[in-house]
Amino acid sequence: MLGMIDESGWLVGVRRILSPNYNERPPGGDISLLVIHNISLPPNCFGGPYIQQLFTNCLDPDEHPYFAEIAERKVSAHLLIARDGRVTQFVSFNDRAWHAGESRYAGRSNCNDFSIGIELEGTDTTPYTDAQYGQLLDTLRVLLASYSGLTPTRVVGHCDIAPGRKTDPGPAFAWERLTAGLNGGE
């Protein structure tokens, strides 16, 4: 169970691994959007250190053929929720993580400027775990209570802000379960 966010923008009680892939939010970069992603490294494989290595620029391009394609990318997310529900924070919520890429929501481009990015260890087609949904709901409740610009209707998938370019969190993600949980269920 998560409790609060400290004044530096870090969730209290979760593991922190600092990513260099962030910068300051621009003036007016109010936090008013939450973007849900998925990631698995190598593709369709879970566990292991590879997501952490990608977000900290330590991924060995020789360890897997796919890694040669992505090892030089400078990406991050604020949070990662592993299959077992463990939460790792890579970037302070006060800063702009590099998770959305080219994106647009409600007439605003550059969603990294005003969003929080949460990666779920998963794929578009593999069902997410009960532990992930539980931690995601706990995390969202803390974030919604902490940032007045966030509302349940401003929780979206990467596919919603980069249509045609991104498909995550994919059809395996149970949006109805998330909505019910935010409305008092689960």
C-alpha positions in Angstrom: 0.0 0.0 0.0 1.4 3.4 -1.0 1.1 6.4 1.2 2.2 9.7 0.0 4.5 11.8 -2.3 7.3 13.8 -0.7 8.0 17.4 -1.5 10.7 16.3 -4.0 8.1 14.4 -6.0 9.0 10.8 -4.9 6.6 8.1 -3.7 7.4 7.3 -0.1 8.2 3.6 0.4 9.0 2.5 -3.1 12.3 1.5 -4.7 14.1 4.4 -6.4 16.5 3.9 -9.3 17.5 7.2 -10.8 17.3 7.6 -14.6 19.3 10.3 -16.4 16.6 10.5 -19.0 14.5 13.4 -17.8 14.6 17.2 -17.6 12.7 20.0 -15.9 9.1 20.5 -16.8 8.6 23.8 -18.7 6.8 26.7 -17.1 3.1 25.9 -17.0 3.9 22.2 -17.2 1.1 21.4 -14.8 0.6 17.7 -14.1 -2.8 17.1 -15.7 -2.5 13.7 -17.5 -1.5 10.2 -16.6 -0.3 7.9 -19.4 -0.3 4.1 -19.0 2.3 2.2 -21.1 3.6 -1.4 -21.3 7.1 -2.7 -21.7 8.8 -6.1 -21.8 12.4 -6.7 -22.5 13.2 -8.7 -24.5 9.8 -8.5 -26.2 7.3 -10.9 -24.6 9.7 -11.8 -21.7 9.2 -10.8 -18.1 11.6 -10.4 -15.2 15.3 -9.6 -15.4 17.1 -6.3 -15.2 16.6 -5.1 -18.8 13.9 -2.5 -18.3 16.0 -0.9 -15.5 19.0 -1.1 -17.8 17.2 0.6 -20.6 15.9 3.5 -18.4 19.4 4.0 -17.0 21.3 3.8 -20.3 23.1 0.6 -19.4 21.4 -1.9 -21.8 24.0 -4.1 -23.5 23.3 -4.2 -27.2 25.0 -7.5 -27.6 22.9 -9.3 -25.0 19.9 -9.8 -27.3 19.3 -8.9 -31.0 16.4 -6.5 -30.1 18.6 -4.6 -27.7 20.9 -3.6 -30.6 17.9 -1.6 -32.0 17.0 0.2 -28.7 20.1 0.4 -26.6 20.9 4.0 -27.7 17.4 5.3 -27.0 17.1 7.8 -24.1 13.8 6.9 -22.5 12.3 6.7 -19.1 9.1 6.7 -17.2 8.2 8.0 -13.8 7.2 4.5 -12.6 7.4 0.8 -13.5 5.0 -1.7 -12.0 6.5 -5.2 -12.4 4.4 -8.4 -12.8 4.6 -9.1 -9.1 3.3 -5.6 -8.3 6.6 -4.1 -7.2 6.9 -0.4 -7.9 10.1 1.3 -9.0 10.3 5.1 -9.5 12.9 6.3 -12.0 12.0 10.0 -12.2 10.5 12.5 -9.7 7.0 13.5 -10.6 8.3 17.1 -10.4 10.4 16.4 -13.5 9.6 15.5 -17.1 10.3 11.8 -17.8 10.9 10.9 -21.4 8.0 8.4 -21.9 5.5 9.8 -24.4 7.5 10.8 -27.5 5.6 12.6 -30.2 2.2 13.0 -28.6 -1.0 15.1 -28.3 -3.9 15.2 -25.9 -6.9 17.6 -25.7 -5.2 20.0 -28.2 -1.9 20.0 -26.4 1.2 18.5 -27.9 4.4 17.2 -26.1 2.5 15.3 -23.4 5.8 14.7 -21.5 5.5 18.4 -20.4 2.3 17.8 -18.4 2.0 14.1 -17.8 3.1 11.3 -15.5 4.1 8.0 -17.3 3.5 4.6 -15.7 4.9 1.5 -17.3 3.3 -1.8 -16.7 5.6 -4.8 -17.3 3.6 -6.5 -20.0 2.5 -6.7 -23.6 -0.6 -5.6 -25.5 -1.9 -9.2 -25.5 -0.8 -10.7 -22.2 -3.2 -10.2 -19.4 -1.9 -8.0 -16.6 -1.6 -9.4 -13.1 -3.9 -8.8 -10.1 -0.8 -7.5 -8.3 -0.3 -4.9 -11.1 -3.9 -3.7 -11.0 -3.8 -3.4 -7.2 -0.6 -1.4 -7.2 -1.8 0.7 -10.2 -5.0 1.6 -8.4 -3.2 2.4 -5.2 -0.7 4.6 -7.1 -3.5 6.3 -9.0 -5.4 7.1 -5.8 -2.2 8.8 -4.4 -1.6 10.7 -7.6 -5.2 11.9 -7.9 -5.2 13.1 -4.3 -1.9 14.9 -4.8 -2.3 16.7 -8.2 -5.5 18.7 -8.7 -5.1 18.6 -12.5 -5.4 14.8 -12.6 -8.8 13.3 -12.7 -10.0 9.7 -13.6 -11.0 10.9 -17.0 -7.4 12.1 -17.6 -5.9 8.6 -17.2 -5.2 7.4 -20.8 -3.1 4.8 -22.7 -0.1 5.6 -24.8 -2.3 4.6 -27.7 -4.6 7.6 -26.9 -1.9 10.2 -27.2 0.1 8.7 -30.1 -2.6 6.9 -32.2 -1.2 5.1 -35.2 2.3 5.1 -33.6 1.7 3.3 -30.3 -0.8 0.6 -29.2 0.0 0.2 -25.5 -1.3 -0.8 -23.0 -3.2 -2.8 -25.6 -6.4 -4.9 -25.6 -5.2 -7.0 -22.7 -5.5 -4.0 -20.4 -8.9 -4.0 -18.5 -9.9 -0.4 -18.6 -13.3 -1.3 -17.0 -11.5 -2.8 -14.1 -9.4 0.3 -13.6 -12.5 2.5 -13.9 -14.4 0.4 -11.4 -11.5 0.5 -9.0 -11.2 4.2 -9.1 -15.0 4.5 -8.5 -14.8 2.5 -5.3 -14.7 -1.1 -6.5 -11.7 -3.5 -6.4 
